Amino acid sequence: PREIDDVVLVGGMTKMPRVQEVVAELFGRAPVSQKINPIEAVTLGCAIQAASIAGDTKLMHLDDVTAMAFGLEAGGGAFIPIIRRGSTIPASRPVRTGPYMDGATSVVVRVYQGDEKTAKDNRFLGVVMLDGIAPKRAGEADIDVTFDLDEDSILTVTMLDVEAGKAGSKRIHAETGIDDEDLDQVRGLEEDDEVGPEPDEPAAEATSEPAESSA
């Protein structure tokens, strides 16, 4: 921390005196937020990013990074990060895995987002399954799993049976958990499309019955 030149506090919560005190204790100097409005800093950052995307400035470049890791559940419930926290977006990383049981004809990957060592303590995003593969031995690592995270926080997990060339994939909006079908429906909406019942169609009445869920 002592090697950091300046610390800029951004966001309304950083106006709290105790936050500024802790930062000063950690870095050994007062944060420069005392000279910069933390709310205006957010707006200026957005303007710089917009100018950079539009090609109006080359003086500064801002990189988007992942706030948390994306990974899969391994044997025993451990969480294995594939795209690590702080990775620059877009990011792509492959790993090789295989079934947990002898004679398995399918491989299931449970996808999570978070930084905890145990999978169940992270946010569950979805399941990707590759079935119909030739029977394999437990731990036979010939299934390639690739995590691709794009600029819109769309995570695509692709599984490929290297020997047979059989593949499967699933897309998930990392920030909301929306999967393939719902994602395509949202993307298909035009700007002037209205969401909800037609004007002459009554809205459905609320029900107390729980919604069905799928594994």
C-alpha positions in Angstrom: 0.0 0.0 0.0 2.9 2.4 0.7 3.9 2.2 -3.0 0.6 3.6 -4.2 1.0 7.3 -5.4 -2.6 8.5 -4.9 -5.9 7.1 -3.8 -9.1 8.4 -5.3 -12.3 7.7 -3.5 -15.4 7.5 -5.7 -19.1 7.3 -4.8 -21.3 8.9 -2.2 -20.4 6.4 0.6 -16.8 7.6 0.5 -17.9 10.9 2.0 -18.1 9.2 5.3 -15.3 10.4 7.6 -14.6 6.9 8.9 -14.1 5.6 5.4 -11.5 8.3 4.7 -9.8 7.7 8.0 -9.4 3.9 7.3 -8.0 4.7 3.8 -5.5 7.1 5.3 -4.4 4.5 7.9 -4.0 1.8 5.2 -2.1 3.9 2.6 -0.3 6.3 4.9 -1.7 9.4 3.2 -5.0 11.2 2.9 -7.1 10.3 -0.1 -7.2 12.9 -2.9 -11.0 12.7 -2.7 -10.8 15.8 -0.5 -10.0 17.7 -3.7 -12.3 15.7 -6.1 -16.0 15.5 -5.8 -16.7 11.7 -5.5 -20.0 12.1 -7.3 -18.5 14.1 -10.2 -15.7 11.6 -10.5 -18.3 8.9 -11.4 -19.7 11.1 -14.1 -16.3 12.1 -15.5 -15.3 8.4 -15.6 -18.4 7.6 -17.6 -17.7 10.5 -20.0 -14.1 9.4 -20.5 -15.2 5.8 -21.2 -17.9 7.0 -23.7 -15.3 9.2 -25.5 -12.9 6.3 -25.6 -15.5 4.0 -27.1 -16.5 6.7 -29.6 -12.9 7.2 -30.6 -13.0 10.9 -29.6 -9.9 10.6 -27.4 -6.8 8.4 -27.2 -5.4 10.2 -24.1 -6.9 7.6 -21.8 -8.1 4.1 -21.9 -10.3 2.4 -19.3 -10.4 -1.4 -19.0 -13.5 -3.2 -17.7 -12.6 -6.0 -15.3 -14.5 -8.8 -13.6 -15.7 -8.0 -10.0 -15.8 -11.7 -9.1 -14.5 -14.9 -10.4 -16.4 -17.3 -12.7 -15.8 -21.0 -12.3 -17.2 -24.5 -11.8 -17.8 -27.0 -9.0 -15.2 -29.7 -8.7 -15.4 -33.0 -6.8 -16.2 -32.6 -3.1 -17.9 -29.3 -3.7 -14.8 -27.2 -4.2 -15.0 -24.1 -6.4 -12.5 -23.9 -9.2 -12.1 -20.4 -10.6 -11.7 -20.3 -14.4 -12.0 -16.6 -15.2 -10.4 -15.0 -12.1 -11.5 -11.9 -10.3 -9.9 -8.8 -11.9 -9.6 -10.3 -15.3 -9.9 -7.8 -18.2 -13.1 -8.1 -20.2 -13.6 -9.7 -22.7 -12.0 -12.8 -21.2 -11.7 -16.4 -22.4 -10.1 -19.4 -20.8 -10.3 -23.1 -21.5 -9.8 -26.0 -19.0 -9.9 -29.8 -19.5 -12.1 -32.0 -17.3 -13.9 -35.3 -17.3 -16.6 -37.4 -15.5 -16.5 -38.3 -11.8 -17.7 -41.8 -12.3 -16.5 -44.8 -14.4 -18.6 -45.5 -17.4 -20.2 -42.1 -17.5 -21.8 -41.1 -20.8 -22.4 -37.5 -19.8 -20.6 -34.7 -18.1 -22.3 -32.0 -16.1 -20.7 -28.7 -15.2 -22.2 -26.5 -12.5 -21.3 -22.8 -13.1 -20.8 -20.4 -10.2 -19.8 -16.7 -9.7 -17.9 -15.6 -6.6 -14.7 -15.8 -4.6 -15.4 -18.4 -1.9 -13.5 -21.7 -1.9 -16.7 -23.8 -1.6 -19.0 -23.8 -4.6 -22.3 -23.6 -2.6 -21.1 -20.4 -0.9 -21.0 -18.7 -4.3 -23.8 -17.6 -6.6 -25.1 -20.5 -8.8 -25.5 -19.4 -12.4 -26.6 -22.6 -14.2 -25.8 -26.1 -15.4 -24.1 -27.1 -18.7 -24.5 -30.8 -19.8 -22.9 -32.7 -22.5 -24.5 -36.2 -22.9 -24.3 -39.0 -25.5 -20.6 -39.3 -25.2 -18.6 -42.6 -25.2 -18.3 -44.2 -21.8 -15.4 -42.8 -20.0 -13.4 -43.6 -16.9 -13.6 -41.4 -13.8 -11.1 -38.6 -14.1 -10.4 -39.2 -17.8 -9.8 -35.6 -18.8 -10.7 -35.2 -22.4 -13.6 -32.8 -22.2 -12.7 -29.2 -23.0 -14.7 -26.6 -21.1 -14.3 -23.0 -22.2 -15.5 -19.9 -20.3 -16.1 -16.8 -22.5 -17.1 -13.5 -20.9 -17.9 -10.6 -23.3 -18.3 -6.9 -22.8 -22.0 -7.2 -22.0 -21.4 -9.6 -19.1 -22.7 -12.5 -21.2 -21.0 -15.7 -20.1 -20.9 -18.5 -22.6 -19.8 -21.9 -21.3 -18.9 -24.4 -24.1 -18.1 -28.1 -23.6 -16.4 -30.2 -26.3 -15.7 -33.9 -26.3 -12.2 -33.8 -27.9 -12.4 -37.4 -29.1 -15.9 -37.4 -30.7 -16.1 -33.7 -31.5 -19.5 -33.4 -29.8 -20.2 -30.0 -28.2 -22.7 -28.3 -26.1 -23.0 -24.7 -24.7 -25.0 -22.4 -22.6 -25.2 -18.6 -22.3 -25.9 -16.8 -19.1 -26.1 -13.1 -18.3 -23.6 -13.0 -15.4 -25.2 -10.0 -13.7 -28.8 -11.3 -13.6 -28.6 -15.1 -14.1 -30.8 -15.0 -17.2 -30.1 -18.0 -19.4 -30.3 -18.7 -23.2 -34.0 -18.7 -23.9 -34.8 -15.6 -21.8 -31.7 -13.8 -23.1 -32.7 -14.3 -26.7 -36.2 -13.1 -25.9 -34.9 -9.9 -24.3 -32.4 -9.3 -27.1 -35.3 -9.7 -29.6 -37.3 -6.8 -28.2 -37.2 -3.6 -30.2 -37.0 -0.2 -28.5 -40.6 0.5 -29.2 -41.9 -2.9 -28.0 -44.1 -2.8 -25.0 -43.7 -5.4 -22.3 -47.0 -6.5 -20.6 -50.6 -7.3 -21.5 -52.2 -5.7 -24.6 -54.4 -2.6 -23.8 -57.6 -4.5 -24.2 -56.3 -7.6 -22.4 -56.7 -7.7 -18.6 -53.6 -8.3 -16.6 -53.3 -11.8 -15.0 -54.3 -11.9 -11.4 -51.6 -12.6 -8.8 -51.6 -16.0 -7.3 -50.1 -17.3 -4.1 -49.0 -20.6 -5.6 -45.3 -20.9 -5.9 -43.7 -20.9 -9.4 -42.3 -24.1 -10.7 -38.6 -24.4 -10.8 -36.3 -26.7 -12.7 -33.0 -28.3 -11.7 
